[in-house]
Amino acid sequence: MKVAQHQVNQWLHQRGAWQHVVGNTVIMLAIWGVDHTIRMNLGFSIFYTLPILTLAWYFNIKAGYLASGMAAVLWAIAEASRATPDTTIVFLTWNTGVRLGFWLLLVFLLAELKASYRQEQQLARTDFLTGLLNRRAFAEALAQEIFRASRYSLPFTLVYLDVDNFKAVNDRCGHAAGDDLLQAIAIVLQQTLRSSDPASRLGGDEFACFLPQTNQGQASHLLSRLFDALTHLTNTQAVPIGFSIGAVTFMQAPESADAALAAADKLMYNVKTHGKNQLVQSIYG
C-alpha cells in the first residue's frame, strides 16, 4: 500500500503545470456533469474536494483557491437546475457560500501544512550551524551529478576541505569561537563558489563542494580564488589556522558518491600529512 502511495505521489509531482490544470478541470467538469444529470441532491459537492486539494498541493496554492471558486459556481449551477419553486435565492446563495468557505478553509490549512512540510524538508537537508547542505543531502546531490556526468560524458570537480589546527581554536578560544569560524568558512564558500556549485559541511571541521561540468583547468581559477579568500580569513583569527584542500577532477564518472568522496578525502589527507595549508589538484584515475 505504501509503495503504491509513493508511486502515485511521485507521479503527481512529475506532472507539468498544464497537466494539473487541464486534468483537474476535466475532473471537476465531470463531477458537475454527473451532479447536473442526476436530478437528486446526493451531496456530490464533497467530490470537488479532491481536485481542489490536488491542485493546491501539487501545483499552486492560488490554483487551489481558484478551483474552490470554480467548484462553488459549478455546484450552484447544478443546484439551481434542480431547485424547487419554493427555493429562494438567499437559500441558494447561503449554501454556495458555505461550500465555498469550506473549500477555501481547506486550501488555507493545506497551504500552512505545505509551508511547514517544506521547512521541515529544508531543515533535514541543511547543517544547523552553517546553513550549508548536510552530508546526506550533499551525497544525494553528488550522486545525481555522477549520474549526469556518466550519461553525458561530462567532467566535474569534487573538493574536500579540512581546517588545520581547528582543535586549537576550540581549546584556546572556546567552542563559540570555533562555531564562528565554521560559519565564516561557510560564508566564504557561498560567496566564492558559483550558485550551481553545491557546498556542504560534512561534519566537524570538514567541508566539501563539487563543481559541475568543470575540468581541472576551469576549476583551478575558481579554487585559487577560494584559497585566497580562505587565506584572508586565517589572518583574522587569534589562533593560526590553515586549510588542507584536495580537489579531484573526474573526467570519467566514478562508481558512486562514496567512491568520489573517498578519492577527494584521500587527496586531502595527503595534503594534511605533507605540510598542510595547501591546495592540491589531481585527475581521477
C-alpha positions in Angstrom: 0.0 0.0 0.0 2.8 2.4 0.9 4.6 1.6 -2.3 1.5 2.4 -4.3 1.0 5.7 -2.4 4.7 6.6 -3.0 4.3 5.9 -6.8 1.2 7.9 -7.1 2.7 10.8 -5.1 5.9 10.7 -7.3 3.8 10.6 -10.5 1.7 13.6 -9.5 4.9 15.5 -8.6 6.3 14.8 -12.1 3.3 16.3 -13.9 3.6 19.6 -15.6 1.5 22.7 -14.7 -0.8 22.4 -17.7 -1.4 18.7 -16.9 -2.5 19.5 -13.4 -4.7 22.4 -14.6 -6.3 20.6 -17.5 -6.6 17.2 -15.7 -8.3 18.6 -12.6 -10.5 20.9 -14.6 -11.8 18.0 -16.6 -12.4 16.0 -13.3 -14.4 19.0 -11.9 -16.5 19.3 -15.0 -17.1 15.5 -15.0 -18.3 15.8 -11.3 -20.5 18.7 -12.3 -21.9 16.7 -15.3 -22.9 13.8 -13.1 -24.3 16.1 -10.4 -26.3 18.1 -13.0 -27.6 15.0 -14.8 -28.9 13.3 -11.7 -31.9 15.2 -10.6 -31.4 14.3 -6.9 -29.3 16.1 -4.3 -26.8 13.3 -3.4 -24.2 15.5 -1.9 -21.8 15.5 -4.9 -20.1 18.6 -3.6 -17.8 16.6 -1.5 -16.1 15.1 -4.6 -14.9 18.6 -5.7 -12.5 18.5 -2.7 -10.1 16.0 -4.3 -9.2 18.1 -7.5 -9.1 21.3 -5.4 -6.6 19.8 -2.9 -4.6 18.1 -5.7 -4.1 21.4 -7.4 -3.2 23.2 -4.2 -0.7 20.6 -3.1 1.0 19.5 -6.3 0.7 22.7 -8.4 -0.1 26.0 -6.7 -2.0 27.3 -3.7 -3.5 30.1 -5.7 -4.8 27.5 -8.2 -6.4 25.8 -5.2 -8.3 29.0 -4.3 -9.4 29.5 -7.9 -10.5 25.9 -8.1 -12.6 26.4 -4.9 -14.4 29.3 -6.6 -14.9 27.3 -9.8 -16.3 24.4 -7.7 -18.7 26.7 -5.9 -20.0 28.1 -9.2 -20.4 24.6 -10.7 -22.2 23.3 -7.6 -24.5 26.4 -7.6 -25.4 25.8 -11.3 -26.3 22.2 -10.7 -28.2 23.0 -7.5 -30.2 25.8 -9.3 -31.1 23.4 -12.1 -33.0 21.1 -9.7 -34.3 23.8 -7.3 -38.0 23.6 -6.4 -40.3 26.6 -6.8 -40.0 27.4 -3.1 -36.2 27.6 -3.2 -35.1 31.2 -2.6 -32.0 32.9 -4.0 -31.0 33.6 -0.4 -31.0 29.9 0.4 -29.0 29.0 -2.7 -26.5 31.8 -2.1 -26.1 30.7 1.6 -25.4 27.1 0.7 -23.0 28.1 -2.1 -21.1 30.4 0.3 -20.9 27.6 3.0 -19.3 25.3 0.5 -17.0 27.9 -0.9 -15.9 28.8 2.7 -15.3 25.1 3.5 -13.1 24.7 0.4 -11.2 27.9 1.0 -10.6 26.9 4.6 -9.2 23.5 3.4 -6.9 25.2 0.9 -5.7 27.6 3.6 -4.9 24.8 6.1 -3.2 22.8 3.3 -1.1 25.9 2.5 0.1 26.1 6.1 0.8 22.4 6.1 2.7 22.6 2.9 4.8 25.5 4.2 5.6 23.6 7.4 6.4 20.4 5.4 8.9 22.4 3.1 10.5 23.9 6.1 11.0 20.5 7.7 12.4 19.2 4.5 14.8 22.1 4.3 15.9 21.6 7.9 16.5 17.9 7.2 18.8 18.8 4.3 20.9 21.6 5.9 23.6 21.8 8.5 22.1 23.5 11.6 25.2 25.7 12.2 26.3 26.8 8.8 23.2 26.5 6.6 25.1 24.5 4.1 23.9 21.1 2.9 24.4 18.3 5.4 26.3 15.2 4.5 23.2 13.2 3.4 21.9 15.9 1.1 25.3 16.6 -0.4 25.7 12.9 -1.1 22.4 12.8 -2.9 23.3 15.9 -5.0 26.7 14.3 -5.8 25.0 11.1 -6.8 22.8 13.0 -9.2 25.8 14.8 -10.7 27.6 11.5 -11.1 24.6 10.1 -13.0 24.5 13.2 -15.2 28.3 13.0 -15.8 28.1 9.3 -16.7 25.2 9.8 -19.1 26.5 12.8 -21.0 30.3 12.2 -20.5 30.8 15.5 -18.6 33.6 16.3 -16.2 33.2 17.6 -12.7 35.5 18.5 -9.8 35.0 17.4 -6.2 36.7 19.5 -3.5 37.4 18.3 0.1 38.5 20.8 2.7 39.7 20.4 6.2 40.6 23.1 8.7 44.2 22.9 10.0 44.6 23.5 13.8 40.8 23.7 14.4 41.1 21.9 17.7 43.4 24.6 19.0 40.7 27.2 18.2 38.2 25.4 20.4 40.8 24.7 23.2 42.2 28.2 23.4 39.3 30.4 22.4 36.3 28.3 23.2 33.7 26.4 21.2 31.8 29.6 20.4 34.8 30.9 18.5 35.1 27.6 16.7 31.4 27.9 15.7 32.0 31.4 14.5 35.0 30.2 12.4 32.9 27.4 10.8 30.2 29.9 9.9 32.7 32.3 8.4 34.1 29.5 6.3 30.6 28.7 5.1 30.1 32.4 4.1 33.3 32.3 2.1 32.2 29.2 0.3 28.8 30.7 -0.5 30.3 34.0 -1.7 33.2 32.5 -3.8 31.5 29.5 -5.4 29.0 29.7 -8.2 25.3 29.3 -7.5 25.5 26.0 -9.3 28.2 24.6 -7.0 26.7 22.7 -4.0 28.7 23.1 -0.8 28.4 21.1 2.4 29.7 20.8 5.9 30.3 17.1 6.1 30.9 17.2 9.9 33.2 18.7 12.4 35.7 21.0 10.5 35.4 19.2 7.2 33.7 20.8 4.2 33.1 19.7 0.6 31.8 21.1 -2.6 31.6 20.0 -6.2 31.8 22.0 -9.5 29.6 20.6 -12.2 30.8 20.4 -15.8 34.2 21.7 -14.7 37.5 20.3 -15.8 40.8 20.8 -13.9 41.9 23.9 -15.7 38.5 25.6 -15.1 38.5 24.5 -11.5 41.9 25.9 -10.9 40.9 29.5 -11.4 37.9 29.2 -9.1 39.8 27.2 -6.4 42.6 29.8 -6.4 40.1 32.5 -5.6 38.6 30.3 -2.9 42.0 29.5 -1.3 42.9 33.3 -1.4 39.6 34.1 0.4 40.2 31.4 3.0 43.8 32.7 3.5 42.5 36.2 4.1 40.2 34.6 6.7 43.1 33.0 8.5 44.6 36.4 9.1 41.6 37.4 11.2 42.0 34.5 13.6 43.6 34.7 17.1 44.9 31.2 16.6 46.9 30.3 13.5 44.9 28.1 11.2 45.2 26.8 7.7 43.2 24.8 5.1 44.2 21.5 3.6 42.3 21.2 0.3 42.2 18.3 -2.1 40.4 18.8 -5.4 39.8 15.8 -7.7 38.6 16.3 -11.3 36.6 13.3 -12.6 36.9 13.1 -16.4 35.1 9.8 -16.1 32.3 9.3 -13.6 33.2 7.3 -10.5 31.3 4.3 -9.3 29.4 6.1 -6.6 29.3 9.2 -4.4 31.1 7.3 -1.7 33.9 6.4 -4.1 34.2 10.1 -5.2 34.3 11.4 -1.6 36.9 8.7 -0.7 39.1 9.8 -3.6 38.9 13.5 -2.6 39.3 12.7 1.1 42.4 10.7 0.4 44.0 13.6 -1.6 43.1 16.0 1.2 44.7 13.6 3.8 47.9 13.5 1.7 47.9 17.3 1.8 47.4 17.3 5.5 50.3 14.9 6.1 52.7 16.7 3.8 52.8 20.3 5.0 49.1 21.3 5.4 47.6 24.6 4.3 47.8 23.8 0.6 45.5 23.3 -2.4 46.3 20.3 -4.4 44.5 19.1 -7.6 44.5 15.8 -9.3 42.7 13.9 -12.0 40.7 10.8 -11.0 42.2 7.6 -12.4 
